[in-house]
Amino acid sequence: MKISIFGTGYVGLVTGACLARLGHDVICCDTNKEKIKKLSEGQVPFFEPRLEKLVEENFSAGRINFTNIFSENVFDVDFIFIAVGTPSGENGEVDLSYVKRVAEDIGRNLKHFVVIVNKSTVPVGTGKMVRQIIGEYYKGDFEVVSNPEFLREGNAIEDFMKPERIVVGTDSERAKSILKELYSEFSCPLVSVSIETAEMIKYASNAFLATKVSFINEIANVCERVGADVEDVSYAMGLDSRIGNKFLKAGIGYGGSCFPKDVRGLKNIAIEHDYDFQLLKSIIKVNSEQKAVVVEKSKKLVGDLSGKRVCIWGLSFKPDTDDFRESLAVDIIKLFHKEKTQVNAYDPAANYDRIRETADFAGAVEFFSDQYEALQDCDVLVIATEWNEFKKADLGKIKVSLSEPNVVDGRNIYDPALMSEAGLNYLSIGR
Ligand SMILES: NC(=O)c1ccc[n+]([C@@H]2O[C@H](COP(=O)([O-])OP(=O)(O)OC[C@H]3O[C@@H](n4cnc5c(N)ncnc54)[C@H](O)[C@@H]3O)[C@@H](O)[C@H]2O)c1
């Protein structure tokens, strides 16, 4: 099949590379010239494990190409995937301007029947809107299908290639059977629903996972006050198959390019339809307050933070990615700056220049390329992201590298007994 993909970000590029791997002829389109230039030179513009190799293999085999020029060949395909960003607007509403722009481009350029597959996370009604926009320009036959994406950054290829379910939203039998054929290699359930239901499934899934995170964080906060251990609580809770152990890990909260914006988005979708989704408001509030616990815990260890220096390990919103959109680590640095604390930072994959340009820090941040050098002159080490290399860190080396042997672990990656044995003053979440 011939497939073009609009939006060559985390979702679009992974989708493109995986579909090319399955033997399809893929063209990835993006308005970002710099991104397309890099991809055409064989470089993946962001970090995602195994993606560069997959792109390279399929590029060499001629199964994937990249362009920022949306000429005829881009629309002369069997499928057009939409995978552009749907960021939060100023008031938490979903900004659909990128999706609308793609719909207009499609409408203006379509010459024959195609199936338009929307992978971007969009409010209920967007599929219909896309169909309407295209129909204003193109009077021929076409289908619009909602096919939300559930991949996780850091594990995106595996998630795409071995999905737990594929959701196909359409009322058209023809579109459904074409999509079934496209995904015939996958053995997971294909959930066939209306376009509106498919759009809602994505928001409901992300909001539910965010709920689990905020719930266990509140349990952790209570555990601290009553002398219980949240790690044991969540382990035992997770053994109950009705609950499950995923997303039940206490910490500083959820961040990233999806959960915060999708929870806000769903809250706003509900408001727009005259429904006050009270639970989501609490989830957002709990999450926005949780990250401050690491600053409070640092104060417990060193007293007044003014003039002190902390080291933050981990800047990405989760391990195995360089994505720092709505990363809690960035927020935590800002909280330390408010306390007039100086900050050192280390991350295994972050693009420090990009963070410096976009994060709008009020104070200085010194970035390091070695995790132990980053500890120099620091009074506290704060773990913000649970990268594997932090889990395996040499505790003795942490102790001698810090000025004061204090560790605040925002992700509960260390065993308190081992930290104590290593001579480190250690505070974590809910233990
Ligand atoms: N990142 C994830 O883990 C993830 C997972 C599931 C779903 N999603 C959803 O998928 C969508 C894309 O997310 P992402 O993280 O890949 O975004 P991204 O920001 O990494 O990529 C979006 C890309 O779209 C490009 N773009 C914007 N307008 C365009 C246009 N008119 N034509 C062509 N390209 C255009 C941008 O330049 C950018 O490269 C969002 O709706 C997101 O919520 C993301």
The ligand as an SDF file (V2000), in Angstrom:
LIG
                    3D

 44 48  0  0  0  0  0  0  0  0999 V2000
    4.1160   11.3140   21.8490 N   0  0  0  0  0  0  0  0  0  0  0  0
    3.3930   10.3090   22.2800 C   0  0  0  0  0  0  0  0  0  0  0  0
    3.8350    9.4910   23.0950 O   0  0  0  0  0  0  0  0  0  0  0  0
    1.9750   10.1210   21.7810 C   0  0  0  0  0  0  0  0  0  0  0  0
    1.3370    8.8930   21.9980 C   0  0  0  0  0  0  0  0  0  0  0  0
    0.0350    8.7310   21.5260 C   0  0  0  0  0  0  0  0  0  0  0  0
   -0.6140    9.7860   20.8860 C   0  0  0  0  0  0  0  0  0  0  0  0
    0.0320   10.9750   20.7160 N   0  0  0  0  0  0  0  0  0  0  0  0
   -0.6780   12.0360   20.0000 C   0  0  0  0  0  0  0  0  0  0  0  0
   -0.1840   12.0500   18.6610 O   0  0  0  0  0  0  0  0  0  0  0  0
   -0.1170   13.3910   18.1630 C   0  0  0  0  0  0  0  0  0  0  0  0
    1.2950   13.7130   17.7300 C   0  0  0  0  0  0  0  0  0  0  0  0
    2.1310   13.6620   18.8670 O   0  0  0  0  0  0  0  0  0  0  0  0
    3.7260   13.6970   18.7490 P   0  0  0  0  0  0  0  0  0  0  0  0
    4.2620   13.5300   20.1160 O   0  0  0  0  0  0  0  0  0  0  0  0
    4.1600   12.7790   17.6680 O   0  0  0  0  0  0  0  0  0  0  0  0
    3.9180   15.1990   18.2710 O   0  0  0  0  0  0  0  0  0  0  0  0
    5.2660   15.9050   17.7520 P   0  0  0  0  0  0  0  0  0  0  0  0
    5.1740   17.3110   18.2060 O   0  0  0  0  0  0  0  0  0  0  0  0
    6.4510   15.0910   18.1220 O   0  0  0  0  0  0  0  0  0  0  0  0
    5.1220   15.8490   16.1670 O   0  0  0  0  0  0  0  0  0  0  0  0
    4.1490   16.5680   15.4640 C   0  0  0  0  0  0  0  0  0  0  0  0
    4.7590   16.9300   14.1170 C   0  0  0  0  0  0  0  0  0  0  0  0
    3.7460   17.4660   13.2610 O   0  0  0  0  0  0  0  0  0  0  0  0
    4.3650   18.4310   12.4300 C   0  0  0  0  0  0  0  0  0  0  0  0
    3.3480   19.2560   11.7790 N   0  0  0  0  0  0  0  0  0  0  0  0
    2.6300   20.2930   12.2980 C   0  0  0  0  0  0  0  0  0  0  0  0
    1.7850   20.7740   11.3650 N   0  0  0  0  0  0  0  0  0  0  0  0
    1.9540   20.0300   10.2430 C   0  0  0  0  0  0  0  0  0  0  0  0
    1.3580   20.0270    8.9670 C   0  0  0  0  0  0  0  0  0  0  0  0
    0.4020   20.9000    8.6440 N   0  0  0  0  0  0  0  0  0  0  0  0
    1.7800   19.1170    8.0540 N   0  0  0  0  0  0  0  0  0  0  0  0
    2.7360   18.2300    8.3690 C   0  0  0  0  0  0  0  0  0  0  0  0
    3.3420   18.1810    9.5700 N   0  0  0  0  0  0  0  0  0  0  0  0
    2.9520   19.0680   10.5040 C   0  0  0  0  0  0  0  0  0  0  0  0
    5.2810   19.1800   13.3860 C   0  0  0  0  0  0  0  0  0  0  0  0
    6.2780   19.9120   12.7030 O   0  0  0  0  0  0  0  0  0  0  0  0
    5.8470   18.0050   14.1900 C   0  0  0  0  0  0  0  0  0  0  0  0
    7.0440   17.5130   13.6320 O   0  0  0  0  0  0  0  0  0  0  0  0
   -0.6650   14.2650   19.2930 C   0  0  0  0  0  0  0  0  0  0  0  0
   -2.0320   14.4480   19.1100 O   0  0  0  0  0  0  0  0  0  0  0  0
   -0.4130   13.4320   20.5350 C   0  0  0  0  0  0  0  0  0  0  0  0
   -1.3030   13.7340   21.5720 O   0  0  0  0  0  0  0  0  0  0  0  0
    1.3090   11.1570   21.1360 C   0  0  0  0  0  0  0  0  0  0  0  0
  1  2  1  0
  2  3  2  0
  2  4  1  0
  4  5  1  0
  4 44  2  0
  5  6  2  0
  6  7  1  0
  7  8  2  0
  8  9  1  0
  8 44  1  0
  9 10  1  0
  9 42  1  0
 10 11  1  0
 11 12  1  0
 11 40  1  0
 12 13  1  0
 13 14  1  0
 14 15  2  0
 14 16  1  0
 14 17  1  0
 17 18  1  0
 18 19  2  0
 18 20  1  0
 18 21  1  0
 21 22  1  0
 22 23  1  0
 23 24  1  0
 23 38  1  0
 24 25  1  0
 25 26  1  0
 25 36  1  0
 26 27  1  0
 26 35  1  0
 27 28  2  0
 28 29  1  0
 29 30  1  0
 29 35  2  0
 30 31  1  0
 30 32  2  0
 32 33  1  0
 33 34  2  0
 34 35  1  0
 36 37  1  0
 36 38  1  0
 38 39  1  0
 40 41  1  0
 40 42  1  0
 42 43  1  0
M  CHG  2   8   1  16  -1
M  END
$$$$
